[in-house]
Structure formats: structure tokens, C-alpha cells
Amino acid sequence: MHEEYDKELVREILSRILIALDTILYRFSPVKRINDFTDSSVGMDGKT
């Protein structure tokens, strides 16, 4: 069974997913070890 879907909506959703993944990679790039998350409050809540 073949169902119709909104191709433009799918493209938009996939684009947003790619942007989110790029953001995650950028934000995690300085993380080298698990303690980078827990050594300070900045690592725990992501706020500077």
C-alpha cells in the first residue's frame, strides 16, 4: 500500500534534524572525557 505524504514537510523535518545534529556535534566537540560533564555546574546544565 502506497500512501501520499507531504514531501516538502518531510524535507523540512529532515533539515531541522540535520541542524540539530550539527549543533550537538559542535557543542560536544570540546568534551574529551566523562568528567567534562560533572566537574562543574556548566557541564551539568549547559549554561555558562
N, CA, C and O atoms as a Tripos MOL2 file, in Angstrom:
@<TRIPOS>MOLECULE
protein
  192   191    48     0     0
PROTEIN
NO_CHARGES

@<TRIPOS>ATOM
      1 N           0.8370   -1.1780    0.0000 N.3       1 MET1
      2 CA          0.0000    0.0000    0.0000 C.3       1 MET1
      3 C           0.8860    1.2460    0.0000 C.2       1 MET1
      4 O           1.7730    1.3830    0.8430 O.2       1 MET1
      5 N           0.6470    2.1300   -0.9260 N.am      2 HIS2
      6 CA          1.4300    3.3620   -1.0550 C.3       2 HIS2
      7 C           0.5870    4.5490   -0.6010 C.2       2 HIS2
      8 O          -0.4780    4.8300   -1.1510 O.2       2 HIS2
      9 N           1.0980    5.2360    0.4210 N.am      3 GLU3
     10 CA          0.3710    6.4000    0.9310 C.3       3 GLU3
     11 C           1.0620    7.6760    0.4930 C.2       3 GLU3
     12 O           2.2880    7.7190    0.3880 O.2       3 GLU3
     13 N           0.2930    8.7000    0.2400 N.am      4 GLU4
     14 CA          0.8310   10.0110   -0.1140 C.3       4 GLU4
     15 C           1.2900   10.7370    1.1350 C.2       4 GLU4
     16 O           0.7040   10.5770    2.2060 O.2       4 GLU4
     17 N           2.3240   11.5240    0.9990 N.am      5 TYR5
     18 CA          2.7960   12.3410    2.0990 C.3       5 TYR5
     19 C           3.3120   13.6650    1.5520 C.2       5 TYR5
     20 O           3.5830   13.8020    0.3590 O.2       5 TYR5
     21 N           3.4360   14.6100    2.4270 N.am      6 ASP6
     22 CA          3.8800   15.9500    2.0560 C.3       6 ASP6
     23 C           5.4050   15.9670    1.9800 C.2       6 ASP6
     24 O           6.0810   16.0420    3.0060 O.2       6 ASP6
     25 N           5.9440   15.8980    0.7650 N.am      7 LYS7
     26 CA          7.3940   15.8240    0.5810 C.3       7 LYS7
     27 C           8.0980   17.0640    1.1240 C.2       7 LYS7
     28 O           9.1950   16.9660    1.6720 O.2       7 LYS7
     29 N           7.4900   18.1960    0.9780 N.am      8 GLU8
     30 CA          8.1080   19.4320    1.4890 C.3       8 GLU8
     31 C           8.1930   19.4070    3.0180 C.2       8 GLU8
     32 O           9.1850   19.8530    3.5940 O.2       8 GLU8
     33 N           7.1650   18.8920    3.6620 N.am      9 LEU9
     34 CA          7.1800   18.7630    5.1180 C.3       9 LEU9
     35 C           8.2740   17.7960    5.5570 C.2       9 LEU9
     36 O           8.9860   18.0560    6.5270 O.2       9 LEU9
     37 N           8.4060   16.6920    4.8480 N.am     10 VAL10
     38 CA          9.4560   15.7250    5.1590 C.3      10 VAL10
     39 C          10.8240   16.3710    5.0200 C.2      10 VAL10
     40 O          11.6880   16.1820    5.8760 O.2      10 VAL10
     41 N          11.0310   17.1300    3.9550 N.am     11 ARG11
     42 CA         12.3130   17.8260    3.7630 C.3      11 ARG11
     43 C          12.5810   18.8070    4.8950 C.2      11 ARG11
     44 O          13.7080   18.8940    5.3840 O.2      11 ARG11
     45 N          11.5810   19.5300    5.3080 N.am     12 GLU12
     46 CA         11.7320   20.4980    6.3950 C.3      12 GLU12
     47 C          12.0930   19.8020    7.7070 C.2      12 GLU12
     48 O          12.9770   20.2540    8.4350 O.2      12 GLU12
     49 N          11.4160   18.7230    7.9970 N.am     13 ILE13
     50 CA         11.7070   17.9790    9.2320 C.3      13 ILE13
     51 C          13.1250   17.4150    9.1910 C.2      13 ILE13
     52 O          13.8570   17.5190   10.1760 O.2      13 ILE13
     53 N          13.5180   16.8260    8.0750 N.am     14 LEU14
     54 CA         14.8730   16.2860    7.9540 C.3      14 LEU14
     55 C          15.9260   17.3820    8.0450 C.2      14 LEU14
     56 O          16.9960   17.1750    8.6170 O.2      14 LEU14
     57 N          15.6290   18.5280    7.4910 N.am     15 SER15
     58 CA         16.5490   19.6650    7.5790 C.3      15 SER15
     59 C          16.7400   20.0940    9.0250 C.2      15 SER15
     60 O          17.8600   20.3690    9.4530 O.2      15 SER15
     61 N          15.6560   20.1490    9.7680 N.am     16 ARG16
     62 CA         15.7490   20.5220   11.1870 C.3      16 ARG16
     63 C          16.5270   19.4750   11.9950 C.2      16 ARG16
     64 O          17.2730   19.8160   12.9130 O.2      16 ARG16
     65 N          16.3450   18.2140   11.6450 N.am     17 ILE17
     66 CA         17.0960   17.1520   12.3180 C.3      17 ILE17
     67 C          18.5850   17.3120   12.0400 C.2      17 ILE17
     68 O          19.4000   17.1840   12.9540 O.2      17 ILE17
     69 N          18.9500   17.5880   10.7990 N.am     18 LEU18
     70 CA         20.3620   17.7830   10.4560 C.3      18 LEU18
     71 C          20.9610   18.9700   11.1890 C.2      18 LEU18
     72 O          22.0960   18.8980   11.6600 O.2      18 LEU18
     73 N          20.2170   20.0540   11.2920 N.am     19 ILE19
     74 CA         20.6930   21.2280   12.0260 C.3      19 ILE19
     75 C          20.8950   20.8780   13.4910 C.2      19 ILE19
     76 O          21.8930   21.2760   14.0910 O.2      19 ILE19
     77 N          19.9610   20.1400   14.0700 N.am     20 ALA20
     78 CA         20.0780   19.7390   15.4750 C.3      20 ALA20
     79 C          21.3020   18.8430   15.6760 C.2      20 ALA20
     80 O          22.0220   18.9960   16.6630 O.2      20 ALA20
     81 N          21.5400   17.9260   14.7630 N.am     21 LEU21
     82 CA         22.6990   17.0460   14.8710 C.3      21 LEU21
     83 C          24.0010   17.8290   14.7600 C.2      21 LEU21
     84 O          24.9550   17.5550   15.4880 O.2      21 LEU21
     85 N          24.0450   18.7960   13.8600 N.am     22 ASP22
     86 CA         25.2320   19.6490   13.7450 C.3      22 ASP22
     87 C          25.4730   20.4220   15.0360 C.2      22 ASP22
     88 O          26.6150   20.5710   15.4700 O.2      22 ASP22
     89 N          24.4020   20.9110   15.6470 N.am     23 THR23
     90 CA         24.5180   21.6380   16.9120 C.3      23 THR23
     91 C          25.0610   20.7340   18.0040 C.2      23 THR23
     92 O          25.9280   21.1410   18.7780 O.2      23 THR23
     93 N          24.5610   19.5190   18.0690 N.am     24 ILE24
     94 CA         25.0350   18.5570   19.0720 C.3      24 ILE24
     95 C          26.5210   18.2830   18.8770 C.2      24 ILE24
     96 O          27.2880   18.3120   19.8390 O.2      24 ILE24
     97 N          26.9280   18.0210   17.6530 N.am     25 LEU25
     98 CA         28.3390   17.7580   17.3810 C.3      25 LEU25
     99 C          29.2090   18.9480   17.7740 C.2      25 LEU25
    100 O          30.2820   18.7730   18.3520 O.2      25 LEU25
    101 N          28.7500   20.1480   17.4610 N.am     26 TYR26
    102 CA         29.5100   21.3500   17.8090 C.3      26 TYR26
    103 C          29.6370   21.5070   19.3250 C.2      26 TYR26
    104 O          30.7240   21.7770   19.8360 O.2      26 TYR26
    105 N          28.5430   21.3420   20.0300 N.am     27 ARG27
    106 CA         28.5510   21.5390   21.4790 C.3      27 ARG27
    107 C          29.3260   20.4590   22.2180 C.2      27 ARG27
    108 O          29.8790   20.7130   23.2880 O.2      27 ARG27
    109 N          29.3710   19.2660   21.6600 N.am     28 PHE28
    110 CA         30.0920   18.1790   22.3130 C.3      28 PHE28
    111 C          31.5490   18.0950   21.8840 C.2      28 PHE28
    112 O          32.3090   17.3150   22.4590 O.2      28 PHE28
    113 N          31.9570   18.8700   20.8990 N.am     29 SER29
    114 CA         33.3280   18.7760   20.4030 C.3      29 SER29
    115 C          34.3900   19.0240   21.4670 C.2      29 SER29
    116 O          35.4460   18.3940   21.4000 O.2      29 SER29
    117 N          34.1740   19.9160   22.4620 N.am     30 PRO30
    118 CA         35.2160   20.0810   23.4780 C.3      30 PRO30
    119 C          35.2230   18.9750   24.5430 C.2      30 PRO30
    120 O          36.1490   18.9170   25.3510 O.2      30 PRO30
    121 N          34.2310   18.1180   24.5600 N.am     31 VAL31
    122 CA         34.1370   17.0660   25.5720 C.3      31 VAL31
    123 C          35.1310   15.9580   25.2200 C.2      31 VAL31
    124 O          35.0600   15.3570   24.1480 O.2      31 VAL31
    125 N          36.0440   15.7060   26.1350 N.am     32 LYS32
    126 CA         37.0510   14.6770   25.9080 C.3      32 LYS32
    127 C          36.9070   13.5030   26.8770 C.2      32 LYS32
    128 O          37.3930   12.4070   26.5990 O.2      32 LYS32
    129 N          36.2450   13.7280   28.0070 N.am     33 ARG33
    130 CA         36.0970   12.6730   29.0000 C.3      33 ARG33
    131 C          34.7910   12.8990   29.7600 C.2      33 ARG33
    132 O          34.2340   13.9970   29.7260 O.2      33 ARG33
    133 N          34.3150   11.8880   30.4280 N.am     34 ILE34
    134 CA         33.0250   11.9560   31.1080 C.3      34 ILE34
    135 C          33.0070   13.0380   32.1860 C.2      34 ILE34
    136 O          31.9680   13.6520   32.4290 O.2      34 ILE34
    137 N          34.1400   13.2730   32.8270 N.am     35 ASN35
    138 CA         34.1880   14.2820   33.8940 C.3      35 ASN35
    139 C          33.9400   15.6900   33.3670 C.2      35 ASN35
    140 O          33.6220   16.5860   34.1490 O.2      35 ASN35
    141 N          34.0750   15.9050   32.0730 N.am     36 ASP36
    142 CA         33.7640   17.2170   31.4950 C.3      36 ASP36
    143 C          32.3020   17.5830   31.7540 C.2      36 ASP36
    144 O          31.9480   18.7620   31.7700 O.2      36 ASP36
    145 N          31.4650   16.5840   31.9520 N.am     37 PHE37
    146 CA         30.0540   16.8420   32.2390 C.3      37 PHE37
    147 C          29.7940   17.1480   33.7120 C.2      37 PHE37
    148 O          28.8720   17.8930   34.0430 O.2      37 PHE37
    149 N          30.6020   16.5780   34.5850 N.am     38 THR38
    150 CA         30.2720   16.6210   36.0020 C.3      38 THR38
    151 C          31.2330   17.4350   36.8630 C.2      38 THR38
    152 O          30.9790   17.6170   38.0540 O.2      38 THR38
    153 N          32.3290   17.9260   36.2930 N.am     39 ASP39
    154 CA         33.3050   18.6790   37.0940 C.3      39 ASP39
    155 C          32.8250   20.0710   37.4680 C.2      39 ASP39
    156 O          33.3730   20.6830   38.3850 O.2      39 ASP39
    157 N          31.8280   20.5750   36.7900 N.am     40 SER40
    158 CA         31.3210   21.9100   37.1070 C.3      40 SER40
    159 C          29.8300   21.9790   36.8160 C.2      40 SER40
    160 O          29.2720   21.1110   36.1450 O.2      40 SER40
    161 N          29.2000   23.0190   37.3290 N.am     41 SER41
    162 CA         27.7730   23.1990   37.0540 C.3      41 SER41
    163 C          27.5370   23.5230   35.5870 C.2      41 SER41
    164 O          26.4660   23.2320   35.0560 O.2      41 SER41
    165 N          28.5250   24.1230   34.9250 N.am     42 VAL42
    166 CA         28.3820   24.4270   33.4920 C.3      42 VAL42
    167 C          28.1830   23.1330   32.7020 C.2      42 VAL42
    168 O          27.3460   23.0700   31.8020 O.2      42 VAL42
    169 N          28.9600   22.1010   33.0460 N.am     43 GLY43
    170 CA         28.8190   20.8240   32.3570 C.3      43 GLY43
    171 C          27.5040   20.1370   32.6400 C.2      43 GLY43
    172 O          27.0240   19.3540   31.8190 O.2      43 GLY43
    173 N          26.9100   20.4170   33.7940 N.am     44 MET44
    174 CA         25.6720   19.7330   34.1620 C.3      44 MET44
    175 C          24.4390   20.3520   33.5380 C.2      44 MET44
    176 O          23.5170   19.6300   33.1580 O.2      44 MET44
    177 N          24.3970   21.6710   33.4240 N.am     45 ASP45
    178 CA         23.1740   22.2710   32.8860 C.3      45 ASP45
    179 C          23.3840   22.9700   31.5490 C.2      45 ASP45
    180 O          22.4240   23.4670   30.9600 O.2      45 ASP45
    181 N          24.6060   23.0180   31.0650 N.am     46 GLY46
    182 CA         24.8700   23.5910   29.7460 C.3      46 GLY46
    183 C          24.8520   25.1020   29.7050 C.2      46 GLY46
    184 O          24.9640   25.6850   28.6260 O.2      46 GLY46
    185 N          24.7150   25.7520   30.8440 N.am     47 LYS47
    186 CA         24.6710   27.2010   30.8820 C.3      47 LYS47
    187 C          26.0310   27.7380   31.3240 C.2      47 LYS47
    188 O          26.7360   27.1310   32.1310 O.2      47 LYS47
    189 N          26.3670   28.8860   30.7710 N.am     48 THR48
    190 CA         27.6340   29.4960   31.1530 C.3      48 THR48
    191 C          27.4170   30.5950   32.1740 C.2      48 THR48
    192 O          28.3770   31.2260   32.6150 O.2      48 THR48
@<TRIPOS>BOND
     1     1     2 1
     2     2     3 1
     3     3     4 2
     4     3     5 am
     5     5     6 1
     6     6     7 1
     7     7     8 2
     8     7     9 am
     9     9    10 1
    10    10    11 1
    11    11    12 2
    12    11    13 am
    13    13    14 1
    14    14    15 1
    15    15    16 2
    16    15    17 am
    17    17    18 1
    18    18    19 1
    19    19    20 2
    20    19    21 am
    21    21    22 1
    22    22    23 1
    23    23    24 2
    24    23    25 am
    25    25    26 1
    26    26    27 1
    27    27    28 2
    28    27    29 am
    29    29    30 1
    30    30    31 1
    31    31    32 2
    32    31    33 am
    33    33    34 1
    34    34    35 1
    35    35    36 2
    36    35    37 am
    37    37    38 1
    38    38    39 1
    39    39    40 2
    40    39    41 am
    41    41    42 1
    42    42    43 1
    43    43    44 2
    44    43    45 am
    45    45    46 1
    46    46    47 1
    47    47    48 2
    48    47    49 am
    49    49    50 1
    50    50    51 1
    51    51    52 2
    52    51    53 am
    53    53    54 1
    54    54    55 1
    55    55    56 2
    56    55    57 am
    57    57    58 1
    58    58    59 1
    59    59    60 2
    60    59    61 am
    61    61    62 1
    62    62    63 1
    63    63    64 2
    64    63    65 am
    65    65    66 1
    66    66    67 1
    67    67    68 2
    68    67    69 am
    69    69    70 1
    70    70    71 1
    71    71    72 2
    72    71    73 am
    73    73    74 1
    74    74    75 1
    75    75    76 2
    76    75    77 am
    77    77    78 1
    78    78    79 1
    79    79    80 2
    80    79    81 am
    81    81    82 1
    82    82    83 1
    83    83    84 2
    84    83    85 am
    85    85    86 1
    86    86    87 1
    87    87    88 2
    88    87    89 am
    89    89    90 1
    90    90    91 1
    91    91    92 2
    92    91    93 am
    93    93    94 1
    94    94    95 1
    95    95    96 2
    96    95    97 am
    97    97    98 1
    98    98    99 1
    99    99   100 2
   100    99   101 am
   101   101   102 1
   102   102   103 1
   103   103   104 2
   104   103   105 am
   105   105   106 1
   106   106   107 1
   107   107   108 2
   108   107   109 am
   109   109   110 1
   110   110   111 1
   111   111   112 2
   112   111   113 am
   113   113   114 1
   114   114   115 1
   115   115   116 2
   116   115   117 am
   117   117   118 1
   118   118   119 1
   119   119   120 2
   120   119   121 am
   121   121   122 1
   122   122   123 1
   123   123   124 2
   124   123   125 am
   125   125   126 1
   126   126   127 1
   127   127   128 2
   128   127   129 am
   129   129   130 1
   130   130   131 1
   131   131   132 2
   132   131   133 am
   133   133   134 1
   134   134   135 1
   135   135   136 2
   136   135   137 am
   137   137   138 1
   138   138   139 1
   139   139   140 2
   140   139   141 am
   141   141   142 1
   142   142   143 1
   143   143   144 2
   144   143   145 am
   145   145   146 1
   146   146   147 1
   147   147   148 2
   148   147   149 am
   149   149   150 1
   150   150   151 1
   151   151   152 2
   152   151   153 am
   153   153   154 1
   154   154   155 1
   155   155   156 2
   156   155   157 am
   157   157   158 1
   158   158   159 1
   159   159   160 2
   160   159   161 am
   161   161   162 1
   162   162   163 1
   163   163   164 2
   164   163   165 am
   165   165   166 1
   166   166   167 1
   167   167   168 2
   168   167   169 am
   169   169   170 1
   170   170   171 1
   171   171   172 2
   172   171   173 am
   173   173   174 1
   174   174   175 1
   175   175   176 2
   176   175   177 am
   177   177   178 1
   178   178   179 1
   179   179   180 2
   180   179   181 am
   181   181   182 1
   182   182   183 1
   183   183   184 2
   184   183   185 am
   185   185   186 1
   186   186   187 1
   187   187   188 2
   188   187   189 am
   189   189   190 1
   190   190   191 1
   191   191   192 2
@<TRIPOS>SUBSTRUCTURE
     1 MET1         2 RESIDUE 1 A MET
     2 HIS2         6 RESIDUE 1 A HIS
     3 GLU3        10 RESIDUE 1 A GLU
     4 GLU4        14 RESIDUE 1 A GLU
     5 TYR5        18 RESIDUE 1 A TYR
     6 ASP6        22 RESIDUE 1 A ASP
     7 LYS7        26 RESIDUE 1 A LYS
     8 GLU8        30 RESIDUE 1 A GLU
     9 LEU9        34 RESIDUE 1 A LEU
    10 VAL10       38 RESIDUE 1 A VAL
    11 ARG11       42 RESIDUE 1 A ARG
    12 GLU12       46 RESIDUE 1 A GLU
    13 ILE13       50 RESIDUE 1 A ILE
    14 LEU14       54 RESIDUE 1 A LEU
    15 SER15       58 RESIDUE 1 A SER
    16 ARG16       62 RESIDUE 1 A ARG
    17 ILE17       66 RESIDUE 1 A ILE
    18 LEU18       70 RESIDUE 1 A LEU
    19 ILE19       74 RESIDUE 1 A ILE
    20 ALA20       78 RESIDUE 1 A ALA
    21 LEU21       82 RESIDUE 1 A LEU
    22 ASP22       86 RESIDUE 1 A ASP
    23 THR23       90 RESIDUE 1 A THR
    24 ILE24       94 RESIDUE 1 A ILE
    25 LEU25       98 RESIDUE 1 A LEU
    26 TYR26      102 RESIDUE 1 A TYR
    27 ARG27      106 RESIDUE 1 A ARG
    28 PHE28      110 RESIDUE 1 A PHE
    29 SER29      114 RESIDUE 1 A SER
    30 PRO30      118 RESIDUE 1 A PRO
    31 VAL31      122 RESIDUE 1 A VAL
    32 LYS32      126 RESIDUE 1 A LYS
    33 ARG33      130 RESIDUE 1 A ARG
    34 ILE34      134 RESIDUE 1 A ILE
    35 ASN35      138 RESIDUE 1 A ASN
    36 ASP36      142 RESIDUE 1 A ASP
    37 PHE37      146 RESIDUE 1 A PHE
    38 THR38      150 RESIDUE 1 A THR
    39 ASP39      154 RESIDUE 1 A ASP
    40 SER40      158 RESIDUE 1 A SER
    41 SER41      162 RESIDUE 1 A SER
    42 VAL42      166 RESIDUE 1 A VAL
    43 GLY43      170 RESIDUE 1 A GLY
    44 MET44      174 RESIDUE 1 A MET
    45 ASP45      178 RESIDUE 1 A ASP
    46 GLY46      182 RESIDUE 1 A GLY
    47 LYS47      186 RESIDUE 1 A LYS
    48 THR48      190 RESIDUE 1 A THR
